Amino acid sequence: MSDQTTIPFRDTLRVFARIGCLSFGGPAGQIALMHRELVEQRPWLSEQEYLRALNFCMLLPGPEAMQLATYAGWRLHGVRGGLMAGLLFVLPGAAVVLAISVLYSLFGKLPLVEAVFFGIKAAVLAIVLEALIKVSRRALKIPWHWMVAVAAFLALFVFNIPFPAVIAIAGFTGYLMTRPDEAGAALQQVTPVPVLQTVRTVLTWLVIWFTPIAIVALTIYPDHLLVSVGLFFSKLAVVTFGGAYAVLAYMGQQAVENHGWLTAPQMVDGLGLAETTPGPLILVTEFVGYMAGFRASGLQGSVTGGLATAMMALWVTFAPCFLWIFAGAPYIERLANMPRLSGALSAITAGVVGVIANLALWFGLHVLFGDLTKIEAGPVTMTWPVWSSISLAALGLFVMSAVMLLKLHAGLAKTLAVCAVLGAAAGFVT
């Protein structure tokens, strides 16, 4: 890896701005994109540093890709680098989601936008598969790591076992499989982390996290919609292990049935919007927050009300991510250099390959097929395509983007742009 002190801040700013604008495809696509940008094209992180950070982020609540970007920025330029990288990862997608939310609330569905992102999703599928192959080659170096990766994939895709359980079992397996005397020589290279530093970091970010909620509660009234939105999405931020997919059903049910912030069809449209725009899928909280404010009589049912609640939802969704990273990042290298914990993290790396494979297959099924069905037989609960619903347009765009990326080396931006134009054209024809 290159000397981090020689990387100008403006260069990292430019690269993370690029990552934020091109971060389509959910966590699988975003992890693939960052691996390409930060490990392959620029040796800013080594393969092992990247995978250790990914392991750590997979264990945290919240969007793992955004937290991985924050960690990478922190590694390069400390706290200011982490803030810059995390914000640049979120803000482009947040701006797009907010703009489309406003248009949606005023005019309903936007067919042209859907068509453009249809083309982009097909290209992202090629990016995801390329990254899965490369990460697998580098992370699965011994036979039992392959077994862990396959087992993790089957546990998630076939048996629908909760994500935290899969990662915990992988880590425990690696812990047991590693001898206590392995890799101990690296310990002297690790600088201890002062406990008071961690405590200050946690307290600082707790204050940042809850200040907007407290201001509204104290200056307006405690039961204000902004307070309800802030507390609800703060709770989600703490329990969202395994990415947004783990809590989407719960969030939708609560937002629609218990709070009445939006209708069930609007919730479905919001999920589709978040899946196709750049940035983490959890940006759907911004759409839900916006619709809550737009529809609320106390906020005049206006765009202004929607903007206020959207900003609150956005704040409490992502402020915790900075807390987890800035408090935990200094410990990553130390934990990785402890023999049995290093073995546990290596096994988690193998498990994460299975997780990425599951996300890639899930994403591919939703891109290439119009209808999916559930297969349930005993312990088996899996998603399966309705083969007659395959989209030939999506399949053609996927093949074309794979050729552009893997054979012609056309680059991400060019490939995404071509697929976006062709997707819009296909939407216009149909």
RAKANOR-V115286 format. One line per field, one symbol per residue. phi: phi as a letter, one per 20 degrees, with the letter a starting at -180 (. if undefined). psi: psi as a letter, one per 30 degrees, with the letter a starting at -180 (. if undefined). A space follows every 50 residues. Layout:
phi->???
psi->???
This chain:
phi->.ffffeefffffgffffffffdeenmfffffffffffddefcffcfgfff ffffgfffeefofffffffffffffebmfffffffffffefgffffffff fffffecnfcgfffffffffffffgffffffgfffffeeddcgfffffff fffffeeedlfgggffffffffffffedffeemffeffedefdfffffff fffgfffggeggfffffeedafefgffffffffffffedeennfgfcfff fffffeeeemfbeffffffffffffdefnffffgffffffffffeeffdm ldfffffffffffffffdgffffgffeegfefffffeegfffffffffgf ffgffffffffgfffffececccddcbmfeccecfeffefefffffffff fffffedelfnfgffffffffffffffffe
psi->kljfffjkeeeeeeefeeeefgilgaeeeeeeeeeeefeeejhfkleeee eeeeeeeffllljeeeeeeeeeeeeegaeeeeeeeeefeeeeeeeeeeee eeeefefaljeeeeeefeeeeeeeeeeeeeeeeeeeeffiflefeeeeee eeeeeeeefhkkeeeeeeeeeeeeeefkkfgkgfffeffkkkkkeeeeee eeeefeeeefeeeeeeeefdlfgleeeeeeeefeeeffgikgaeefgeee eeeeeeeefhflleeeeeeeeeeefflllkffffeeeeeeeeeefkefgg hleeeeeeeeeeeeefefefeeeeefefeffeeeefgkeeeeeeeeeeee eeeeeeeeeeeeeeefefkfkllkkjjbfkjlkkkjefgkjeeeeeeeee eeeeeeefhfleeeeeeeeeeeeeeeeee.
